[in-house]
Amino acid sequence: MRQGDIPRRPGRTTERIRMRTFLVWMSIALAAAAALLVAGCGGTAGKKGGTLTVLSQGDVDSLDPGYQYYQYDYEALSQPAQRTLYGWKPNLRKPSPDFAASMPKLSNGGKTITIKLKSGVRFSPPVNRVATAADVKYAMERDFLPQVANSYAPVYYGDIVGVKAFTDGKAKGISGIQAPNPTTLVIKTTKPVGVLTTANALTLPGTAPVPKEYAQKFDKGKTSTYGQHVVFTGPYMIPNDRSGKITGWTPSKRLELVRNPNWDRKTDYRPAYLERIAFLAGNDLSLATRRILSGNGQISGDFAAPPVADFKLALEHYPSQVSFTPGDSYRSITMNTTVKPFDNVNVRKAVAAVIDRNALVATRGGSRIGPVATHYIPPFLPGFQEAGGSKSPYDFMSQPNGNLALAKRYMRKAGYASGRYNGPSLLMVGDDSAPAKNTGEAVQSQLQQLGFKLNYQQVPHEVANSKFCGVPKQKVAICPNWAWGKDFYDSQSMIDPTFNGKNIVPSNNSNLSELNDPKLNAAMDRAERIPDPAGRAKAWGAIDKAVTGLAVQVPWIWDNDVNLRSKNVKAVTNLFNGTWDVAFTSIK
């Protein structure tokens, strides 16, 4: 799951002999998570009614469930307003049936997946009718349309029978996605796909039903406009006019959710206590933090950590209104391997060596925000220990305070006799607001030690990836504010979307480094087929270690999510997403 900075998106190993420092911060994270579940989920019902205001820096990335992939998209839209096949109850680390009535049933050696659906789930106005299996079939097919620009469908759904014929324009639909009757969905794959048979990849926003007879006209042309007319199946919806055109969203300013009149509480596990939810974008994070803590009826949205000074203030004066949860994510500095000099592995290793990761962690508030990362798979996902745990086998990732002398040695290996870069200026694009802004400026300063001249452009968070870093033709050399979280509790989702060459796409790209290594691609393709959890952990951990050795990114923190609430809000955290779950939150 692509993370917002402000980020997602959510196995265990039992090896007992680890470094003492690892045990210390792991125990802190576990204690924080346990405390959060006790304080946030409670166990008592919430009070019905009221309006909740969610303060954010950025906005949702899209209203279209086929495009949505960001952590904030889940918080504001996917979880409260849509019914994906499977979803995430707040306190569980495994999928739960949502539009589906039960977990998948497997046959044909795991290559046929049969899913029974709930009846009585209805679309919001103006469609109004009952959603069926045919609507899920169309939703998953449109995930492959270039007009929709979904970035994960090829990763997780690419082995469904008939996908290639559909994407090549030789078939009107995907033959391996079938709807034999309104409440039965059948998915047939060319080989067993672990993330489908376990339902993990069937929790993604692109499985929310979409009515073909209504949406198809919006999916024509260069870019789908369905997001401007989207309909909903969850307890909430964005207000629209009689034709279905959305009226409750002003981009980069305000998104409003109201009750979906066609929602049937009996079909859903969400209590949906609130009457109305307003998501306000464009907030200064410092002011937003203070408003939330001192005000009423407000929670934090699209910011994973407040500015450092405000974070300290919150911990000192409002500790009961601050909660932490492991983010199951990492933050990194990405280097584009198609832009010189980052096509040279030794230059990339030099950058990794010079980066003071402790200093970057400090820009976000220090160790309470999360431990220094040494690779990609975070501590609570399978494969963490197999990838190296908290210790790196590579010298360029072994010194969290950075090592300028080592960095210069790598530059000399790359052909820079002075140990310093002497080429043209490089484009770096980062967020323009703290704390990400502070992180980017620290990266700039550290890279200057190696002689790098940077054309550093700071832009609003919501366009940093969608308009620059995630668009290969922009040729952005360095992105200092990249963050990635799990799509689900399987480490394939931490590695495959971001490093497999087959996943490089023209827009909404998640492989920012544009790594396309044939041996690694083949290893990932093999790992995708492994059904055994222990075998998957071993395989993806080994791939993580290999990717880390190529230094295409510099992971610097496995971060915790920080969530803030007003005193009168009974806020519930969703363990999967690491954010407040507004469908379970209430006003006291």
C-alpha positions, -999 to +999 in steps of 0.1 A: +000+000+000+014+033-009+017+055+021+009+091+026+034+111+045+014+123+066+019+081+054-003+028+044-016+009+039-013-041+076+036-137+104+056-136+129+090-151+136+099-167+169+137-166+169+146-156+205+182-146+202+183-111+189+201-079+197+191-062+230+182-030+213+158-048+190+140-064+219+137-030+236+120-012+208+100-043+198+086-045+234+078-008+232+059-012+199+040-042+212+031-024+244+019+006+225-002-015+202-017-034+231-025-001+249-040+013+218-063-017+213-075-015+249-080+023+248-092+026+213-115-004+207-128-006+242-155-033+238-185-010+246-208+004+219-205+039+207-231+067+208-251+071+176-251+104+158-229+135+156-204+150+131-168+141+131-142+164+115-109+148+102-080+172+097-054+164+071-026+179+052-034+162+019-065+149+002-075+115-010-058+104-042-089+094-061-126+088-056-124+058-079-121+025-060-102+011-090-074+036-086-073+039-048-042+026-031-031+052-005-035+047+032-057+078+034-079+064+006-087+035+029-094+057+059-117+082+041-133+060+014-126+023+011-133+013+047-164+036+055-180+038+021-174+007+000-179-031+004-148-049-009-150-087-011-131-089+022-122-063+047-103-056+079-121-055+112-103-030+135-086-055+158-077-084+134-047-091+113-066-114+089-093-107+063-130-109+072-158-114+047-174-080+037-194-083+005-184-119+006-205-141+028-177-165+037-140-173+031-131-186-003-136-223-012-108-239-032-108-266-058-087-278-088-055-277-067-061-241-055-066-228-091-104-224-088-116-200-061-154-198-054-168-170-033-204-167-021-217-132-018-241-116+006-275-107-007-292-074+000-261-052-004-273-022-025-257+006-044-263+042-033-284+065-054-288+069-083-282+032-091-301+019-060-302-018-071-287-048-054-250-054-061-242-088-076-212-110-086-214-095-121-205-061-105-174-075-089-164-091-122-167-057-139-148-040-111-119-064-113-119-062-151-118-024-151-088-026-127-069-036-159-081-007-180-054+019-188-081+045-182-083+035-146-046+033-140-047+007-112-011-002-102-016-034-082-039-055-105-011-069-126+008-078-094-019-098-077-045-106-103-022-111-133-024-149-131-062-150-135-071-169-167-079-146-196-061-115-183-036-113-211-063-117-238-083-089-222-054-065-218-043-073-254-077-063-266-085-098-279-114-104-254-142-082-241-139-096-206-116-117-184-127-153-188-113-165-155-136-141-135-171-156-137-205-148-122-226-179-127-254-164-105-259-131-086-244-144-054-215-166-067-181-153-079-156-178-094-120-169-100-098-193-121-060-189-122-033-204-143-014-215-112-022-213-074-018-177-062-013-176-024-025-140-019-058-149-037-065-183-020-060-167+014-083-137+004-055-112+013-055-096-022-093-097-023-094-070+004-081-044-021-103-014-031-105-027-067-128-055-056-156-032-045-186-038-069-190-014-098-223-014-118-213-019-154-245-004-170-239+028-150-200+031-150-190+018-184-198+051-201-174+069-177-146+044-184-143+054-220-118+079-233-083+085-222-090+087-184-120+073-166-143+098-150-162+073-129-146+089-098-167+120-105-199+098-105-189+070-082-216+050-063-212+034-029-221+002-011-209+009+024-226+028+053-215+062+040-215+080+006-204+113-008-234+135-016-243+137-053-270+151-075-298+132-092-276+122-121-250+108-098-224+136-102-205+140-069-212+173-051-197+166-017-160+169-027-139+200-034-105+187-043-077+195-019-102+212+004-132+192+017-146+157+013-180+150+030-195+116+039-232+112+048-253+081+054-260+059+024-298+055+025-295+021+009-271+006+034-285-024+054-269-027+088-278-064+090-253-072+062-223-053+076-199-056+106-195-018+107-215-001+134-213+033+115-223+055+146-216+089+130-242+108+111-217+129+090-180+129+085-160+159+071-125+154+058-107+188+056-075+190+035-049+217+032-043+220+070-011+233+085-001+202+106+011+223+136-022+242+138-042+210+131-025+192+159-033+219+184-069+222+171-075+185+175-060+182+210-077+213+224-110+211+205-140+188+202-152+163+176-119+161+156-093+135+148-061+134+127-063+121+091-035+123+066-005+128+088+014+100+104+032+123+128+028+159+138+057+184+136+083+176+162+076+205+186+038+198+186+045+161+190+064+168+222+037+191+234+011+164+228+031+138+247+036+162+276+001+177+280-023+154+261-009+119+264-043+102+266-052+117+233-022+104+215-019+068+203+007+048+185+004+017+163+030-001+143+028+012+108+039-021+091+057+002+067+090+018+058+102+052+046+130+055+022+150+076-002+145+063-037+171+066-065+160+062-102+183+036-118+175+049-152+189+083-144+227+087-143+247+084-121+222+060-103+226+034-129+259+027-111+255+005-081+285+019-063+271+055-065+239+042-049+259+024-022+277+057-016+244+074-010+233+047+013+265+050+033+265+087+037+229+089+049+225+096+086+193+076+093+192+086+129+191+123+119+162+115+095+143+098+123+148+129+144+131+150+117+100+131+125+102+132+163+128+106+173+127+070+183+091+070+195+082+074+158+099+041+150+132+023+148+159+028+122+153+004+093+180-018+077+159-033+049+123-033+037+101-059+054+089-044+087+091-062+121+056-076+124+055-092+089+067-127+080+102-126+064+115-099+087+141-122+104+149-139+071+157-105+056+182-098+084+161-087+113+174-055+128+209-059+116+223-055+080+249-077+064+260-047+042+285-022+053+267+007+036+236+000+057+253-010+090+261+025+104+229+044+112+248+077+117+263+075+082+299+071+072+313+097+049+347+080+045+330+047+034+307+067+010+337+083-006+353+049-011+322+038-030+323+069-051+359+062-060+349+027-070+322+042-092+349+062-111+349+095-092+386+099-083+380+126-057+353+106-040+327+133-049+301+137-076+311+162-103+282+157-128+252+178-137+224+188-113+199+161-104+161+165-099+149+157-064+112+161-057+098+161-021+069+172+000+066+209+009+053+205+045+068+193+078+078+168+089+085+155+054+099+188+043+124+187+071+134+151+061+139+161+025+161+191+035+182+168+057+187+145+028+198+174+006+223+185+032+237+150+036+241+144-001+259+177-005+288+161+015+294+139-016+292+169-040+257+162-053+241+193-068+203+191-066+174+208-083+152+203-053+115+209-059+092+208-029+055+203-039+022+195-022+022+160-008-008+148-029+011+155-062+046+145-052+040+109-062+010+112-086+026+139-108+063+134-103+079+104-084+053+079-097+055+090-133+086+075-150+088+100-179+094+128-154+129+113-148+130+123-111+164+112-099+157+112-061+125+111-040+134+116-004+098+111+010+088+077-003+069+055+020+054+021+015+032-001+037+018-036+034-012-043+012-020-071+036-002-094+060+020-111+035+055-098+026+050-101-011+031-069-008+062-051+006+085-062-022+067-073-054+049-040-063+079-019-056+108-039-071+095-063-098+103-050-132+069-061-146+052-036-123+068-005-139+038+014-153+035+049-170+015+065-141+007+056-105+040+037-106+052+021-074+086+008-086+101+043-083+137+030-087+126+013-120+145-018-109+142-044-136+166-072-127+158-105-146+171-127-118+152-109-091+121-108-113+122-146-117+128-151-080+097-130-072+076-149-098+086-182-081+079-168-046+044-157-056+035-194-062+046-207-028+015-217-007+033-225+026+036-194+049+070-204+062+083-210+027+069-176+016+086-159+045+119-175+037+116-167+000+105-130+004+131-124+031+158-136+008+146-113-020+144-084+004+181-090+013+191-092-024+172-059-032+188-042-002+222-052-016+215-033-048+210-001-028+182+012-051+166+028-021+178+038+014+152+026+039+156+046+070+127+039+094+101+013+101+076+038+113+048+039+138+016+057+130+007+085+154-030+092+157-046+122+175-081+127+188-101+153+207-111+145+242-148+139+234-141+115+205-142+077+212-118+068+184-110+033+173-078+024+154-078+000+125-049-023+131-045-031+094-045+005+082-028+021+112-053+050+112-085+058+129-114+037+116-143+063+112-168+035+107-162+024+143-155+058+158-181+078+177-187+111+196-189+106+234 
